[in-house]
Amino acid sequence: MSEEGFMPGATTVGLVCKDGAILASERRYSYGTFVMSKVAKKVFKITDNIGVGCAGIIGDMQVLAREANAYMSIYRYERGRPGTVKNTAKLFASILSSRRLFPYLAQTIIAGIDDGVPELFVLDPIGSVLGDKFAAVGTGAEIAMGVLESEYRDGLSVEEGRPLILRAIKSAVARDISSGDGVDLLIITHNGIKEESQKFA
């Protein structure tokens, strides 16, 4: 069997709304044809107003999120103010780029809100940073992007964006064997981060 058959699968999606940002990922962790976990968390809180969603190796995601969380806590302590979404994206890029010879196997979407302005950045495993209004990573990304491309519009509220992001994840789960078993969401607004989980029928 080819090496590609053993790459871990996932579908992680993020989008920017007029009043916040949403990150979501399904919960299955598969390695080739073997489902290793049905409760794998792939979205993480980094600061009170910034989160990250990942696709790839779970251990790499966890280490990367913990490292970024520690650096952003130090940034807040030293500067007396929280880091911005762009600061956080650049930090992730620096961490990923510094390990480019032995990279973390994780694609990441960073989203958050600064002074009422929501932002989203998507990164590849070696630290390229691209700003966008919505993004999808993982083995189900192409399917999820089809839904986002056709239904996303500027000016969506978080309340309108939540069902859209769930439709994108559900579409990927229906067609991508490596994705499934429910979804975890981070809903980021000026009030902070709300975490939700939902099972699929």
N, CA, C and O of each residue as an XYZ file, in Angstrom:
804
protein
N       0.846     -1.200      0.000
C       0.000      0.000      0.000
C       0.877      1.243      0.000
O       1.950      1.254      0.603
N       0.419      2.287     -0.675
C       1.202      3.519     -0.737
C       1.201      4.227      0.608
O       0.314      4.025      1.437
N       2.225      5.068      0.809
C       2.325      5.839      2.045
C       1.117      6.745      2.228
O       0.684      6.991      3.354
N       0.570      7.242      1.115
C      -0.556      8.158      1.170
C      -1.733      7.545      1.912
O      -2.492      8.255      2.572
N      -1.890      6.209      1.804
C      -2.981      5.515      2.470
C      -2.899      5.590      3.981
O      -3.897      5.346      4.660
N      -1.752      5.918      4.520
C      -1.580      5.968      5.968
C      -1.573      7.387      6.529
O      -1.395      7.574      7.733
N      -1.763      8.379      5.677
C      -1.816      9.756      6.184
C      -3.109      9.957      6.966
O      -4.171      9.525      6.518
N      -3.036     10.610      8.135
C      -4.250     10.820      8.916
C      -5.204     11.787      8.218
O      -4.779     12.767      7.607
N      -6.479     11.497      8.319
C      -7.468     12.341      7.665
C      -8.161     13.259      8.643
O      -8.091     13.063      9.856
N      -8.830     14.261      8.112
C      -9.585     15.216      8.938
C     -10.281     16.208      8.029
O      -9.953     16.331      6.849
N     -11.247     16.913      8.596
C     -11.827     18.076      7.927
C     -11.965     19.177      8.965
O     -12.685     19.023      9.951
N     -11.277     20.280      8.743
C     -11.331     21.425      9.639
C     -11.663     22.663      8.810
O     -11.079     22.882      7.748
N     -12.597     23.463      9.299
C     -13.120     24.598      8.541
C     -13.146     25.844      9.437
O     -13.386     25.752     10.641
N     -12.898     26.992      8.835
C     -13.015     28.261      9.558
C     -13.651     29.311      8.677
O     -13.495     29.285      7.456
N     -14.374     30.243      9.298
C     -14.913     31.358      8.527
C     -15.042     32.594      9.402
O     -15.175     32.524     10.624
N     -14.995     33.743      8.707
C     -15.103     35.041      9.350
C     -16.530     35.546      9.173
O     -17.091     35.473      8.079
N     -17.109     36.057     10.250
C     -18.437     36.658     10.207
C     -18.314     38.137     10.559
O     -17.238     38.593     10.946
N     -19.394     38.882     10.431
C     -19.314     40.319     10.718
C     -19.090     40.590     12.205
O     -18.547     41.630     12.577
N     -19.515     39.640     13.061
C     -19.417     39.846     14.504
C     -18.554     38.796     15.206
O     -18.645     38.625     16.422
N     -17.724     38.100     14.442
C     -16.859     37.098     15.055
C     -16.288     36.139     14.029
O     -16.272     36.425     12.832
N     -15.821     34.999     14.511
C     -15.258     33.970     13.648
C     -15.626     32.606     14.220
O     -15.864     32.475     15.421
N     -15.670     31.605     13.367
C     -16.020     30.246     13.797
C     -14.982     29.269     13.251
O     -14.599     29.347     12.084
N     -14.533     28.356     14.100
C     -13.683     27.238     13.706
C     -14.428     25.954     14.037
O     -15.089     25.869     15.071
N     -14.327     24.956     13.168
C     -14.987     23.679     13.425
C     -14.169     22.544     12.837
O     -13.527     22.695     11.797
N     -14.200     21.400     13.521
C     -13.543     20.204     13.004
C     -14.328     18.981     13.426
O     -14.864     18.920     14.532
N     -14.388     18.007     12.530
C     -15.015     16.743     12.913
C     -14.087     16.008     13.894
O     -12.951     16.434     14.101
N     -14.557     14.920     14.493
C     -13.892     14.330     15.648
C     -13.185     12.997     15.379
O     -12.575     12.435     16.288
N     -13.256     12.489     14.160
C     -12.633     11.188     13.879
C     -11.136     11.355     13.684
O     -10.688     12.303     13.041
N     -10.364     10.428     14.243
C      -8.925     10.392     13.991
C      -8.594      9.035     13.388
O      -8.559      8.019     14.083
N      -8.354      9.041     12.090
C      -8.079      7.784     11.385
C      -6.663      7.781     10.844
O      -6.088      8.825     10.536
N      -6.127      6.602     10.739
C      -4.788      6.426     10.201
C      -4.889      5.324      9.159
O      -4.941      4.139      9.489
N      -4.917      5.732      7.896
C      -5.196      4.760      6.837
C      -6.640      4.309      6.958
O      -7.553      5.134      6.959
N      -6.852      3.005      7.061
C      -8.210      2.467      7.170
C      -8.620      2.208      8.616
O      -9.714      1.705      8.870
N      -7.751      2.548      9.561
C      -8.039      2.284     10.972
C      -8.479      3.558     11.686
O      -7.790      4.577     11.632
N      -9.629      3.498     12.354
C     -10.116      4.639     13.137
C      -9.516      4.533     14.541
O      -9.871      3.643     15.314
N      -8.604      5.451     14.857
C      -7.911      5.404     16.143
C      -8.732      6.018     17.268
O      -8.620      5.590     18.416
N      -9.565      7.025     16.952
C     -10.389      7.670     17.968
C     -11.611      8.295     17.329
O     -11.571      8.726     16.177
N     -12.702      8.341     18.085
C     -13.927      8.995     17.635
C     -14.200     10.266     18.424
O     -15.249     10.888     18.262
N     -13.254     10.653     19.279
C     -13.442     11.855     20.111
C     -12.196     12.745     20.077
O     -11.858     13.382     21.075
N     -11.523     12.786     18.937
C     -10.281     13.571     18.831
C     -10.603     15.054     18.671
O     -11.330     15.451     17.760
N     -10.054     15.857     19.564
C     -10.276     17.307     19.505
C      -9.219     17.935     18.609
O      -8.024     17.694     18.779
N      -9.672     18.749     17.646
C      -8.761     19.365     16.679
C      -8.906     20.879     16.630
O      -8.307     21.531     15.775
N      -9.696     21.446     17.540
C      -9.792     22.903     17.672
C      -9.355     23.285     19.077
O      -9.744     22.641     20.052
N      -8.534     24.348     19.182
C      -7.925     24.701     20.460
C      -8.000     26.205     20.689
O      -7.846     26.997     19.759
N      -8.238     26.582     21.932
C      -8.223     27.981     22.339
C      -6.768     28.384     22.584
O      -6.046     27.693     23.302
N      -6.337     29.497     21.991
C      -4.968     29.988     22.179
C      -4.952     31.157     23.160
O      -4.136     31.180     24.082
N      -5.838     32.118     22.972
C      -6.003     33.222     23.924
C      -7.506     33.398     24.147
O      -8.302     32.592     23.665
N      -7.893     34.439     24.869
C      -9.318     34.676     25.131
C     -10.098     35.051     23.885
O     -11.328     34.993     23.889
N      -9.403     35.438     22.807
C     -10.113     35.863     21.596
C      -9.544     35.250     20.317
O      -9.864     35.702     19.217
N      -8.693     34.216     20.456
C      -8.064     33.592     19.284
C      -8.076     32.070     19.453
O      -7.775     31.548     20.527
N      -8.429     31.375     18.374
C      -8.413     29.916     18.384
C      -7.719     29.379     17.156
O      -7.442     30.113     16.208
N      -7.440     28.080     17.184
C      -6.807     27.418     16.048
C      -7.505     26.084     15.797
O      -7.863     25.365     16.730
N      -7.687     25.774     14.528
C      -8.203     24.478     14.111
C      -7.153     23.805     13.253
O      -6.484     24.464     12.457
N      -7.001     22.487     13.407
C      -5.916     21.778     12.723
C      -6.424     20.532     12.019
O      -7.501     20.015     12.315
N      -5.616     20.069     11.079
C      -5.809     18.760     10.452
C      -4.425     18.138     10.315
O      -3.475     18.811      9.917
N      -4.311     16.860     10.643
C      -3.010     16.183     10.570
C      -2.808     15.236     11.720
O      -3.744     14.560     12.147
N      -1.575     15.177     12.234
C      -1.236     14.311     13.352
C      -1.690     14.971     14.656
O      -1.311     16.107     14.941
N      -2.493     14.267     15.443
C      -3.055     14.844     16.664
C      -1.958     15.301     17.628
O      -2.052     16.394     18.187
N      -0.938     14.498     17.829
C       0.149     14.860     18.743
C       0.834     16.152     18.319
O       1.152     16.992     19.161
N       1.063     16.318     17.013
C       1.682     17.545     16.509
C       0.781     18.755     16.743
O       1.255     19.835     17.095
N      -0.521     18.562     16.544
C      -1.473     19.653     16.788
C      -1.435     20.088     18.252
O      -1.408     21.281     18.555
N      -1.434     19.109     19.154
C      -1.470     19.410     20.584
C      -0.211     20.141     21.029
O      -0.289     21.118     21.774
N       0.946     19.673     20.577
C       2.209     20.321     20.940
C       2.255     21.740     20.380
O       2.653     22.673     21.077
N       1.853     21.900     19.136
C       1.856     23.208     18.479
C       0.930     24.187     19.211
O       1.301     25.338     19.441
N      -0.262     23.734     19.574
C      -1.219     24.596     20.274
C      -0.704     24.988     21.656
O      -0.842     26.140     22.066
N      -0.109     24.030     22.380
C       0.426     24.334     23.722
C       1.590     25.320     23.639
O       1.696     26.238     24.453
N       2.463     25.119     22.647
C       3.607     26.012     22.466
C       3.134     27.437     22.153
O       3.635     28.406     22.724
N       2.163     27.549     21.239
C       1.638     28.864     20.871
C       0.944     29.518     22.062
O       1.091     30.720     22.281
N       0.196     28.741     22.823
C      -0.480     29.261     24.005
C       0.521     29.835     25.001
O       0.292     30.901     25.574
N       1.633     29.124     25.207
C       2.670     29.591     26.135
C       3.312     30.882     25.630
O       3.488     31.827     26.400
N       3.663     30.930     24.351
C       4.289     32.132     23.786
C       3.359     33.333     23.861
O       3.807     34.439     24.163
N       2.064     33.132     23.591
C       1.127     34.255     23.627
C       0.880     34.730     25.061
O       0.600     35.908     25.282
N       0.981     33.823     26.033
C       0.890     34.235     27.448
C       2.091     35.084     27.832
O       1.953     36.077     28.547
N       3.279     34.692     27.356
C       4.501     35.470     27.607
C       4.385     36.843     26.942
O       4.745     37.859     27.536
N       3.879     36.865     25.701
C       3.688     38.129     24.966
C       2.794     39.074     25.777
O       3.102     40.257     25.923
N       1.695     38.547     26.296
C       0.769     39.384     27.072
C       1.439     39.897     28.343
O       1.260     41.057     28.712
N       2.201     39.050     29.006
C       2.881     39.434     30.250
C       3.925     40.526     29.994
O       4.011     41.502     30.739
N       4.720     40.347     28.924
C       5.804     41.290     28.643
C       5.305     42.626     28.100
O       5.863     43.676     28.420
N       4.258     42.586     27.281
C       3.780     43.809     26.614
C       2.607     44.474     27.318
O       2.282     45.628     27.040
N       1.979     43.751     28.220
C       0.841     44.317     28.932
C      -0.425     44.407     28.109
O      -1.355     45.130     28.466
N      -0.464     43.674     27.006
C      -1.666     43.652     26.161
C      -1.702     42.323     25.418
O      -0.652     41.720     25.194
N      -2.870     41.861     25.035
C      -2.944     40.585     24.314
C      -2.421     40.701     22.889
O      -2.449     41.783     22.302
N      -1.953     39.611     22.340
C      -1.520     39.587     20.945
C      -2.707     39.630     20.009
O      -3.827     39.295     20.394
N      -2.460     40.045     18.778
C      -3.512     40.093     17.766
C      -3.583     38.757     17.035
O      -2.729     37.888     17.210
N      -4.612     38.615     16.218
C      -4.750     37.404     15.400
C      -3.548     37.293     14.457
O      -3.010     36.205     14.255
N      -3.134     38.425     13.883
C      -1.997     38.424     12.958
C      -0.699     38.055     13.693
O       0.112     37.295     13.165
N      -0.499     38.591     14.911
C       0.657     38.198     15.730
C       0.700     36.689     15.901
O       1.742     36.054     15.739
N      -0.462     36.132     16.234
C      -0.558     34.691     16.498
C      -0.258     33.888     15.239
O       0.438     32.874     15.298
N      -0.782     34.339     14.099
C      -0.506     33.652     12.830
C       0.988     33.687     12.509
O       1.553     32.693     12.053
N       1.630     34.844     12.751
C       3.072     34.959     12.502
C       3.870     34.078     13.459
O       4.898     33.516     13.083
N       3.388     33.960     14.705
C       4.041     33.069     15.664
C       3.969     31.625     15.176
O       4.978     30.921     15.165
N       2.789     31.187     14.776
C       2.637     29.829     14.242
C       3.551     29.631     13.034
O       4.198     28.591     12.907
N       3.605     30.627     12.147
C       4.455     30.535     10.961
C       5.916     30.366     11.356
O       6.635     29.565     10.759
N       6.352     31.116     12.359
C       7.737     31.033     12.825
C       8.043     29.661     13.413
O       9.092     29.082     13.131
N       7.125     29.136     14.233
C       7.316     27.807     14.830
C       7.380     26.743     13.735
O       8.262     25.884     13.744
N       6.440     26.808     12.793
C       6.397     25.811     11.718
C       7.615     25.919     10.807
O       8.195     24.903     10.424
N       8.004     27.144     10.457
C       9.147     27.344      9.579
C      10.450     26.872     10.220
O      11.321     26.332      9.539
N      10.581     27.078     11.539
C      11.807     26.660     12.227
C      11.959     25.143     12.239
O      13.054     24.626     12.459
N      10.863     24.433     12.002
C      10.900     22.965     11.988
C      10.699     22.407     10.581
O      10.280     21.262     10.415
N      11.002     23.228      9.564
C      10.662     22.806      8.199
C      11.407     21.547      7.745
O      10.913     20.842      6.865
N      12.583     21.241      8.315
C      13.291     20.016      7.936
C      12.672     18.778      8.578
O      12.744     17.682      8.022
N      12.062     18.956      9.751
C      11.336     17.888     10.442
C       9.991     18.468     10.877
O       9.763     18.682     12.068
N       9.097     18.722      9.912
C       7.914     19.550     10.194
C       6.865     18.883     11.078
O       6.735     17.659     11.117
N       6.116     19.740     11.790
C       4.879     19.276     12.408
C       3.936     18.932     11.261
O       3.755     19.733     10.343
N       3.340     17.756     11.309
C       2.415     17.361     10.249
C       1.022     17.861     10.597
O       0.151     17.100     11.018
N       0.835     19.160     10.409
C      -0.450     19.779     10.736
C      -0.686     20.994      9.850
O       0.171     21.868      9.723
N      -1.858     21.029      9.243
C      -2.321     22.230      8.558
C      -3.170     22.988      9.567
O      -3.928     22.369     10.314
N      -3.065     24.302      9.609
C      -3.756     25.056     10.647
C      -4.560     26.225     10.084
O      -4.194     26.839      9.082
N      -5.662     26.507     10.763
C      -6.464     27.704     10.496
C      -6.529     28.475     11.808
O      -6.953     27.934     12.829
N      -6.112     29.723     11.782
C      -6.131     30.573     12.969
C      -7.193     31.638     12.760
O      -7.227     32.295     11.720
N      -8.060     31.808     13.751
C      -9.124     32.808     13.633
C      -9.341     33.473     14.980
O      -9.074     32.892     16.032
N      -9.830     34.702     14.926
C     -10.094     35.420     16.159
C     -10.656     36.790     15.870
O     -11.031     37.103     14.741
N     -10.708     37.609     16.915
C     -11.282     38.946     16.780
C     -10.411     39.938     17.551
O     -10.070     39.704     18.711
N     -10.055     41.043     16.900
C      -9.255     42.117     17.507
C     -10.019     43.424     17.419
O     -10.363     43.866     16.323
N     -10.287     44.046     18.548
C     -10.997     45.335     18.567
C     -12.256     45.298     17.700
O     -12.556     46.248     16.978
N     -12.977     44.197     17.785
C     -14.222     44.062     17.027
C     -14.055     43.645     15.588
O     -15.047     43.482     14.877
N     -12.806     43.465     15.131
C     -12.556     43.074     13.734
C     -12.132     41.604     13.667
O     -11.057     41.258     14.155
N     -12.960     40.728     13.070
C     -12.596     39.314     12.956
C     -11.598     39.078     11.819
O     -11.663     39.730     10.777
N     -10.678     38.140     12.035
C      -9.679     37.796     11.016
C      -9.459     36.289     10.993
O      -9.712     35.586     11.971
N      -8.980     35.815      9.846
C      -8.675     34.388      9.685
C      -7.436     34.228      8.823
O      -7.271     34.924      7.820
N      -6.564     33.305      9.219
C      -5.359     32.982      8.455
C      -5.232     31.470      8.351
O      -5.533     30.749      9.302
N      -4.789     30.995      7.200
C      -4.561     29.565      7.011
C      -3.077     29.346      6.741
O      -2.451     30.112      6.010
N      -2.516     28.283      7.343
C      -1.086     27.986      7.224
C      -0.883     26.545      6.776
O      -1.649     25.650      7.132
N       0.176     26.340      5.980
C       0.557     24.977      5.623
C       1.596     24.470      6.635
O       2.006     25.232      7.511
N       2.035     23.199      6.538
C       2.952     22.664      7.558
C       4.323     23.330      7.650
O       5.043     23.100      8.622
N       4.707     24.153      6.664
C       6.016     24.811      6.773
C       5.903     26.324      6.956
O       6.890     27.043      6.795
N       4.714     26.809      7.288
C       4.595     28.177      7.759
C       4.149     29.249      6.788
O       4.247     30.433      7.112
N       3.660     28.887      5.605
C       3.106     29.915      4.715
C       1.831     30.468      5.337
O       1.006     29.697      5.828
N       1.650     31.792      5.328
C       0.487     32.423      5.955
C      -0.367     33.107      4.885
O       0.128     33.939      4.125
N      -1.635     32.754      4.833
C      -2.556     33.361      3.881
C      -3.805     33.834      4.606
O      -4.467     33.046      5.280
N      -4.134     35.119      4.472
C      -5.355     35.642      5.052
C      -6.534     35.350      4.136
O      -6.391     35.389      2.914
N      -7.697     35.058      4.709
C      -8.886     34.774      3.900
C     -10.139     34.987      4.730
O     -10.064     35.261      5.928
N     -11.302     34.857      4.081
C     -12.571     34.980      4.794
C     -13.098     33.628      5.237
O     -13.858     33.534      6.201
N     -12.691     32.578      4.529
C     -13.033     31.217      4.940
C     -11.968     30.275      4.415
O     -11.268     30.591      3.453
N     -11.848     29.118      5.048
C     -10.817     28.161      4.653
C     -11.206     26.769      5.127
O     -11.992     26.614      6.061
N     -10.646     25.761      4.473
C     -10.826     24.374      4.894
C      -9.512     23.643      4.665
O      -8.833     23.871      3.665
N      -9.161     22.769      5.592
C      -7.948     21.957      5.472
C      -8.281     20.506      5.805
O      -9.294     20.214      6.440
N      -7.400     19.601      5.359
C      -7.590     18.180      5.638
C      -8.065     17.419      4.423
O      -8.196     17.979      3.335
N      -8.324     16.130      4.616
C      -8.692     15.264      3.497
C     -10.082     15.581      2.943
O     -10.380     15.272      1.789
N     -10.930     16.196      3.768
C     -12.269     16.565      3.295
C     -12.382     18.018      2.866
O     -13.485     18.520      2.654
N     -11.234     18.704      2.735
C     -11.240     20.145      2.457
C     -11.936     20.495      1.139
O     -12.685     21.469      1.071
N     -11.690     19.708      0.101
C     -12.262     20.045     -1.217
C     -13.786     20.036     -1.169
O     -14.441     20.890     -1.767
N     -14.344     19.061     -0.449
C     -15.803     18.948     -0.362
C     -16.363     20.105      0.463
O     -17.344     20.738      0.072
N     -15.735     20.373      1.601
C     -16.190     21.465      2.465
C     -16.089     22.810      1.748
O     -16.968     23.661      1.889
N     -15.012     23.000      0.975
C     -14.829     24.268      0.259
C     -15.928     24.494     -0.779
O     -16.329     25.631     -1.026
N     -16.407     23.420     -1.379
C     -17.493     23.541     -2.351
C     -18.733     24.162     -1.723
O     -19.394     25.000     -2.335
N     -19.044     23.746     -0.497
C     -20.198     24.306      0.218
C     -19.937     25.765      0.582
O     -20.798     26.624      0.386
N     -18.734     26.043      1.117
C     -18.405     27.414      1.518
C     -18.404     28.364      0.326
O     -18.932     29.473      0.410
N     -17.813     27.930     -0.781
C     -17.746     28.770     -1.985
C     -19.140     29.149     -2.478
O     -19.372     30.279     -2.906
N     -20.060     28.195     -2.412
C     -21.386     28.466     -2.970
C     -22.297     29.218     -2.008
O     -23.217     29.904     -2.452
N     -22.062     29.106     -0.694
C     -23.017     29.676      0.261
C     -22.485     30.830      1.103
O     -23.277     31.570      1.687
N     -21.164     31.006      1.184
C     -20.630     32.095      2.010
C     -20.900     33.436      1.349
O     -20.822     33.568      0.127
N     -21.217     34.423      2.164
C     -21.373     35.793      1.656
C     -20.866     36.771      2.715
O     -20.902     36.484      3.912
N     -20.405     37.903      2.265
C     -19.950     38.938      3.195
C     -21.108     39.398      4.077
O     -22.254     39.463      3.633
N     -20.793     39.713      5.319
C     -21.813     40.239      6.221
C     -22.595     39.187      6.972
O     -23.559     39.513      7.665
N     -22.195     37.907      6.849
C     -22.849     36.861      7.633
C     -22.663     37.137      9.121
O     -21.595     37.584      9.540
N     -23.688     36.874      9.915
C     -23.538     36.943     11.368
C     -23.059     35.580     11.863
O     -23.120     34.591     11.132
N     -22.587     35.533     13.098
C     -22.175     34.257     13.693
C     -23.353     33.290     13.719
O     -23.191     32.091     13.494
N     -24.524     33.817     13.991
C     -25.727     32.984     14.034
C     -26.018     32.358     12.668
O     -26.492     31.224     12.592
N     -25.737     33.090     11.597
C     -25.937     32.562     10.240
C     -24.767     31.684      9.814
O     -24.946     30.739      9.046
N     -23.560     31.995     10.312
C     -22.381     31.244      9.927
C     -22.317     29.855     10.534
O     -21.767     28.934      9.932
N     -22.885     29.702     11.738
C     -22.833     28.399     12.422
C     -23.475     27.274     11.603
O     -22.836     26.241     11.406
N     -24.730     27.437     11.111
C     -25.300     26.356     10.287
C     -24.539     26.131      8.978
O     -24.488     25.008      8.479
N     -23.950     27.191      8.422
C     -23.167     27.034      7.187
C     -21.936     26.171      7.431
O     -21.634     25.274      6.644
N     -21.231     26.442      8.519
C     -20.016     25.672      8.799
C     -20.368     24.213      9.118
O     -19.609     23.300      8.793
N     -21.517     24.005      9.753
C     -21.961     22.632     10.026
C     -22.318     21.905      8.730
O     -22.034     20.716      8.590
N     -22.940     22.615      7.778
C     -23.251     22.002      6.476
C     -21.974     21.611      5.744
O     -21.904     20.548      5.127
N     -20.958     22.480      5.815
C     -19.684     22.181      5.152
C     -19.034     20.937      5.743
O     -18.549     20.076      5.009
N     -19.025     20.841      7.073
C     -18.443     19.668      7.736
C     -19.253     18.411      7.406
O     -18.680     17.363      7.108
N     -20.578     18.516      7.461
C     -21.437     17.354      7.181
C     -21.247     16.852      5.749
O     -21.255     15.646      5.506
N     -21.079     17.772      4.807
C     -20.844     17.374      3.412
C     -19.552     16.588      3.286
O     -19.495     15.583      2.578
N     -18.505     17.051      3.982
C     -17.223     16.353      3.944
C     -17.345     14.978      4.597
O     -16.816     13.992      4.083
N     -18.040     14.918      5.723
C     -18.212     13.648      6.445
C     -18.957     12.635      5.576
O     -18.671     11.439      5.632
N     -19.912     13.111      4.773
C     -20.702     12.217      3.928
C     -19.866     11.568      2.829
O     -20.204     10.484      2.352
N     -18.762     12.232      2.417
C     -17.974     11.738      1.287
C     -16.538     11.337      1.631
O     -15.907     10.590      0.884
N     -16.024     11.827      2.752
C     -14.638     11.529      3.131
C     -14.633     10.498      4.259
O     -15.086     10.785      5.367
N     -14.122      9.304      3.977
C     -14.143      8.210      4.948
C     -13.304      8.507      6.185
O     -13.525      7.906      7.236
N     -12.349      9.421      6.075
C     -11.477      9.761      7.195
C     -12.090     10.784      8.147
O     -11.494     11.106      9.175
N     -13.276     11.299      7.813
C     -13.932     12.317      8.640
C     -15.238     11.774      9.194
O     -15.937     11.014      8.525
N     -15.567     12.171     10.432
C     -16.846     11.727     10.990
C     -16.928     11.858     12.492
O     -16.067     12.465     13.129
N     -17.994     11.270     13.058
C     -18.191     11.132     14.515
C     -18.463     12.437     15.250
O     -18.053     12.591     16.400
N     -19.145     13.376     14.609
C     -19.501     14.610     15.293
C     -18.566     15.752     14.977
O     -17.659     15.624     14.154
N     -18.794     16.873     15.640
C     -18.033     18.089     15.339
C     -17.800     18.894     16.618
O     -18.659     18.954     17.497
N     -16.625     19.507     16.702
C     -16.302     20.463     17.761
C     -16.235     21.852     17.135
O     -15.683     22.019     16.047
N     -16.793     22.840     17.816
C     -16.777     24.224     17.318
C     -16.166     25.170     18.344
O     -16.328     24.991     19.551
N     -15.459     26.181     17.840
C     -15.050     27.337     18.633
C     -15.755     28.537     18.015
O     -15.514     28.874     16.856
N     -16.619     29.177     18.783
C     -17.321     30.369     18.305
C     -16.702     31.564     19.020
O     -16.808     31.701     20.239
N     -16.050     32.430     18.234
C     -15.244     33.526     18.797
C     -15.942     34.853     18.520
O     -16.143     35.226     17.365
N     -16.309     35.562     19.586
C     -16.931     36.883     19.463
C     -16.237     37.842     20.432
O     -15.291     37.459     21.121
N     -16.710     39.089     20.482
C     -16.122     40.058     21.410
C     -16.364     39.658     22.864
O     -15.721     40.196     23.765
N     -17.287     38.720     23.102
C     -17.546     38.227     24.462
C     -16.595     37.109     24.875
O     -16.618     36.666     26.024
N     -15.755     36.648     23.940
C     -14.827     35.561     24.240
C     -15.061     34.360     23.338
O     -15.640     34.478     22.258
N     -14.602     33.199     23.799
C     -14.693     31.972     23.007
C     -15.682     31.015     23.656
O     -15.600     30.718     24.848
N     -16.610     30.545     22.849
C     -17.570     29.539     23.304
C     -17.271     28.228     22.585
O     -17.161     28.196     21.359
N     -17.141     27.156     23.345
C     -16.863     25.836     22.770
C     -18.151     25.021     22.750
O     -18.906     25.002     23.722
N     -18.389     24.344     21.621
C     -19.557     23.486     21.478
C     -19.157     22.169     20.829
O     -18.192     22.105     20.067
N     -19.903     21.130     21.140
C     -19.739     19.843     20.466
C     -21.114     19.370     20.017
O     -22.124     19.626     20.674
N     -21.132     18.682     18.892
C     -22.402     18.185     18.374
C     -22.195     16.836     17.723
O     -21.236     16.643     16.975
N     -23.084     15.907     18.001
C     -23.058     14.597     17.345
C     -23.846     14.679     16.056
O     -24.816     15.432     15.968
N     -23.443     13.917     15.057
C     -24.220     13.840     13.821
C     -25.179     12.671     13.905
O     -24.838     11.610     14.427
N     -26.387     12.873     13.385
C     -27.390     11.804     13.392
C     -26.978     10.702     12.427
O     -27.690      9.708     12.284
